[in-house]
Amino acid sequence: MLVTQRSETMPHPLKWEFPGGKIKEGESVEESIKREIHEELGILIRAERLLPSVTHHYGSLPVRLIPMICKLMEGHVILAEHKAFRWIPLDELDEVDWLEADKGVVRILKEKL
């Protein structure tokens, strides 16, 4: 699994998360994840499998994560926003200092994979 660490200047600094971003109007989930991953990490991916979404509330702000299993197609990770990245096996997901919303994605991954 590819995970990224938020920088010191981002909200929730130094927490780890699954990379991604916001869906633009008119964009599909698959188009969005491919665009965001390329913008943030410089790699090309193929979206393979949609997982159940996760909603988390940061105070009064709801955040909906739409996790997707993807495959690296081309490139090497170049960080544009994050402090660090790691490739970690599924059985090490519990060892990461996750951003709160991403903990729900971890639960889904452990159930579905």
PEQUI-V927637 format. One record per residue. RES is the residue in three letters. SS is DSSP state (alpha for helix, beta for strand, coil for the rest). Layout:
BEGIN
res = <RES | RES>
ss = <SS | SS>
END
This chain:
BEGIN
res = <MET | LEU | VAL | THR | GLN | ARG | SER | GLU | THR | MET | PRO | HIS | PRO | LEU | LYS | TRP | GLU | PHE | PRO | GLY | GLY | LYS | ILE | LYS | GLU | GLY | GLU | SER | VAL | GLU | GLU | SER | ILE | LYS | ARG | GLU | ILE | HIS | GLU | GLU | LEU | GLY | ILE | LEU | ILE | ARG | ALA | GLU | ARG | LEU | LEU | PRO | SER | VAL | THR | HIS | HIS | TYR | GLY | SER | LEU | PRO | VAL | ARG | LEU | ILE | PRO | MET | ILE | CYS | LYS | LEU | MET | GLU | GLY | HIS | VAL | ILE | LEU | ALA | GLU | HIS | LYS | ALA | PHE | ARG | TRP | ILE | PRO | LEU | ASP | GLU | LEU | ASP | GLU | VAL | ASP | TRP | LEU | GLU | ALA | ASP | LYS | GLY | VAL | VAL | ARG | ILE | LEU | LYS | GLU | LYS | LEU>
ss = <coil | beta | beta | beta | beta | coil | coil | coil | coil | coil | coil | coil | coil | coil | coil | beta | beta | beta | coil | coil | coil | coil | coil | coil | coil | coil | coil | coil | alpha | alpha | alpha | alpha | alpha | alpha | alpha | alpha | alpha | alpha | alpha | alpha | alpha | coil | coil | beta | beta | beta | beta | beta | beta | beta | coil | coil | coil | beta | beta | beta | beta | beta | coil | coil | beta | beta | beta | beta | beta | coil | coil | beta | beta | beta | beta | beta | beta | beta | coil | coil | coil | coil | coil | coil | coil | coil | coil | beta | beta | beta | beta | coil | coil | alpha | alpha | alpha | alpha | alpha | alpha | coil | coil | beta | coil | alpha | alpha | alpha | alpha | alpha | alpha | alpha | alpha | alpha | alpha | alpha | alpha | alpha | coil>
END
